[in-house]
Amino acid sequence: MRPGVKPDGRDGLDAVDRIRFQQLVLPHLDAAFNLSRWLMRDRAEAEDATQEAMLRALRFFRGYQGGDARAWLLQIVRNTCRTRLGKSNPAGTTTEFDEDLHPQVDETPEALAIAGDERDRLMRAIEALPARFREVLVLREFEGCSYKEIATITSLPMGTVMSTLARAREKLQRSLVPGSGLGAEHGGGRQ
Amino acid sequence: MSCDRVTSTLHGYFDGELDAAGAAEFERHLQSCAHCTSALEATSVLRSSLQRSALRERAPDSLRRRIDAALEAPASPRASVGAATNAWRWLALAASFLLVVLIGWRQFEGLGGSRQASALASSVVDAHLRSLQPGHLVDVVSSDQHTVKPWFDGKITYAPTVRDLATAGFPLLGGRLDVLQGRTVAVVVYARRKHLINVFVWPTRERDSPPSPGSRLGYNWLGWRKGGMEVIAVSDVNAGDLEALHQLLVK
């Protein structure tokens, strides 16, 4: 215990910790939300999960020893999302993505300029990937994470990150071939 | 190589994650494998589509506000007023740390630009950057000047000015000892909105001097001498804020 610490009682952090948190961790809020968005497959759920993860990160911040703050945060986001998904879906069954329940909002002008077709197809194809494929794909393609960072975030060995990413991309490619339908997976379904 | 392994390797190669030997081996394989060549091309097309579709989502403002509100420390009243969350400022801050560390810095116009003053200013900014690392900012954490000031007793032979300026928008965060050019100095730490200000204080025999500002790579500083003390305040807040702090400290 540092002398004279006056935590505010909610999370045991003092003003210094809060400022450091704001400078080190909060810049990665977009990354946190994006990962959460793709894991939860629902914007409202993603907002709640991200908020919960940020507050958990704040609580754990005393234990943060420096290093890659983004990977540290995304690890917490991932665990929070998995816990929430596990709660709402204890049987572990996959819920089909329902377009009516998940209307797209907040589209950027750039995104609207793209043929809506391609964007929609991509989005649905990613949403349809199994979670373990979806998370490595999103971390690599949208967040630009290295294999090492993905390994930290997902607690998978580096080699597994590489092979999972390989299978995720192949599955995505196959599902994007017109007329192929989704989920035509071949090969061993290990891991 | 087994089929599975070739597939994994192809993606490792595509992502630039293979070591030099692995990459060279795969390139040799590519020359004789039409299947891998087209698979590599397809992976590249997929990445282009993903980038072009702009599917990465940014955190909505409503979420940002909720988190910002949760983060506001009750210890810093008024901090939230008009201080909308500004991720760019933090990004810029992070970028400027990097720049300062990478490029270094040799000038300190504020104290006359002499070689000695330059080296000193350089040390002060180094110390400021160091203070932002985990566990380095404060040795005594308190917003109470009557806790911080006595903490320096017995550790140094002079008494730095320590004031709780929370009502003026500069809440006191604490103090620490730091080393500048081999000399132990007192550092009093204040907050300004979401920024930190390190105020370095040590005794001097020089005459009083008016505040002398300077800035470089996103950091501002203000140095002055008064009553036998040399003071340098360093921060990423604007020069006006440092001047305001100076006024409050010499009052």
Interface residues (C-beta under 8 A of the other chain):
Chain A: R2 P3 G4 V5 K6 D8 L13 D14 A15 V16 R18 I19 R20 F21 Q22 Q23 L26 P27 L29 D30 A32 F33 N34 R37 R43 E47 T50 Q51 M54 L55 L58 Y64 Q65 G66 D106 T108 E110 A111 I114 E118 R119 L122 M123 I126 R140 E141 F142 E143 S146 Y147 G159 M162 S163 L165 A166 R167 R169 E170 L172 Q173 L176 G187
Chain B: D4 T7 S8 L10 H11 G12 D15 E17 A42 T43 L46 R47 S49 L50 Q51 R52 S53 A54 L55 R56 E57 R58 A59 P60 S62 L63 R64 R66 I67 A70 L71 A73 P74 A75 S76 T85 A87 W90 L91 L93 A94 L132 Q133 P134 L137 V138 D139 V140 V141 S142 S143 D144 T147 V148 W151 P171 L173 G174 V189 A191 K194 H195 L196
